[in-house]
Amino acid sequence: MKNRNFPPMKYTKGQKVQFKCDGKTLHGIIKILDFGGSFDNDYHSYDILVREENMLYKHIPEAEIFE
């Protein structure tokens, strides 16, 4: 059984953040917070809207996000 004692999430809904995808740094806004990740992962993840691309990037691990 996985450890479900997660720390608080580092980022909040509506917060502007950056992350890397395919070697590019993207700038976006957090739209959805997945506490404990999706599909029973062992980390928090986020769905981030990148307006310049009109794209919602899903399930971005918290460790891959920076301000």
N, C-alpha and C positions, 0 to 999 in steps of 0.2 A: 504494500500500500504506500502511496506517495505521501510525502510530508505536506500537509495543507496549512501549516503555520507560516503564512506569508507576512513579510513586513508591509507597512503601508506603501501605497503606490507613490512614486516619486513625482509624477506629472499630473496635471488636472485637465478636465475638459475645457476646451477653448484656449489652452496654452499654445503659444507659438514655439515650435521646436524644429530641430534639424535631424536628419538621418541620412545614411548613405544607401544608395541603391544602384547597382551596376556601375560602381566606381564614381558616381556623381553624388554631390551633396545636395539634398532636396530640403526645401523649407516648407513647412506646413502647419496646420492647426489640428490639435487632437480633437476628434469628434466622438470616439467611443473608447472607453476604458474596459479592458478585459482582465478583471481581478483574477489572478492565478492563471492567466492565459486562456487560450481556447483549446478545446479538445483535450482537457485534462493535462495540460503542460505544467511544468514546475517553475514558471516565471510569469510575471505580469507582461501583458502586451497591449498594444494600442492600435486603433485605426486612425490614420492621419490623412487629412484632406490637403492635397497640393493643388491649389487653385489655378496656378499657371498651366497645369496639365488637365484640369478638371477631372482629377483621378483620386480615388480613395484607396490608399495603401492599407491593407489589412494585416493584422496580427504581427505588427512590428515589435520585436522584443524590447523591453525596457532598456536592456544593456546596450542596445544599438542606437539609442536616442540621446541627443545632447541639445543644450540650449544655445 
